[in-house]
Amino acid sequence: MNRTARRPDRPYLASRESDAAALVSTQLMTELWILKDRVAVLERLLEERQVLSRTEVSEYVPAGSFAEELDRERDAYISRVAGAPFNDETDIEALRRESDVG
């Protein structure tokens, strides 16, 4: 059985814009949890199969070009997320370039 719910006509928070921001935040939290859950499962499987331990993952310190790649990806991610409210326009080509950081 498919169950759906319609959003109410009146905003739940102060305005429809606030509702939209809260919905985006909720969706991001959902996506983040999915990723955290999957990483935990991968770590557990790797540990159970004696490929590596969770401690190794926690204590790993990236170096060299991999550390630089992670820095670039982190900076691009922060720019996309924190800068989103300040962007008047979104250019698909710019988003594509930002996602190809690594």
C-alpha positions in Angstrom: 0.0 0.0 0.0 1.4 3.4 -1.0 0.9 6.1 1.6 1.5 9.7 0.8 0.9 12.9 2.7 0.2 16.4 1.2 1.9 19.4 2.8 -0.7 21.6 4.5 -1.8 24.8 2.6 -0.5 27.0 5.5 3.2 26.9 6.4 4.2 24.9 9.4 7.0 27.4 10.2 6.9 31.1 9.7 6.7 31.0 5.9 6.7 28.7 2.9 10.4 29.6 2.5 11.1 28.5 6.1 9.3 25.2 5.4 11.3 24.7 2.2 14.6 25.3 4.1 13.5 22.9 6.9 12.6 20.3 4.2 16.0 20.7 2.6 17.7 20.3 5.9 15.7 17.2 6.7 16.5 15.6 3.3 20.2 16.4 3.9 20.1 14.7 7.3 18.4 11.7 5.7 21.1 11.4 3.0 23.9 11.9 5.6 22.5 9.2 7.8 22.3 6.8 4.8 26.0 7.4 4.1 27.0 7.1 7.7 25.0 3.8 8.0 26.6 2.4 4.8 30.1 3.4 6.0 29.5 1.7 9.3 28.4 -1.5 7.5 31.5 -1.4 5.2 33.8 -0.9 8.2 32.1 -3.8 10.0 32.4 -6.1 6.9 36.0 -5.2 6.4 36.8 -5.9 10.0 34.9 -9.2 10.1 36.7 -10.3 7.0 40.0 -9.3 8.6 40.8 -6.9 5.8 41.3 -4.0 8.2 40.2 -2.8 11.6 37.9 0.1 12.4 40.8 1.5 14.4 42.9 1.6 11.2 40.1 3.6 9.5 39.8 6.0 12.5 43.6 6.5 12.8 44.4 6.8 9.1 46.0 10.1 8.1 45.8 10.9 4.4 49.1 12.1 2.9 50.4 13.4 -0.4 48.2 13.7 -3.4 45.3 11.9 -1.6 45.3 14.5 1.2 45.4 17.3 -1.4 42.4 15.7 -3.2 40.4 15.5 0.0 41.2 19.1 0.8 40.0 20.2 -2.7 36.8 18.1 -2.4 36.1 19.4 1.1 36.6 23.1 0.0 34.3 22.6 -3.0 31.7 20.9 -0.9 31.7 23.7 1.7 31.5 26.3 -1.1 28.5 24.5 -2.7 26.6 24.0 0.6 27.5 27.1 2.6 27.4 29.3 -0.5 24.1 28.0 -1.9 21.9 30.7 -0.2 24.1 33.4 -1.7 24.0 32.2 -5.3 21.4 34.0 -7.3 21.8 31.6 -10.2 22.8 28.0 -10.6 24.8 27.0 -13.7 24.8 23.3 -14.5 28.2 23.5 -16.1 29.6 25.1 -12.9 28.1 22.4 -10.8 29.6 19.7 -13.1 33.1 21.3 -12.7 32.7 21.5 -8.9 31.7 17.9 -8.7 34.8 16.8 -10.7 37.3 18.1 -8.1 39.2 14.8 -7.5 
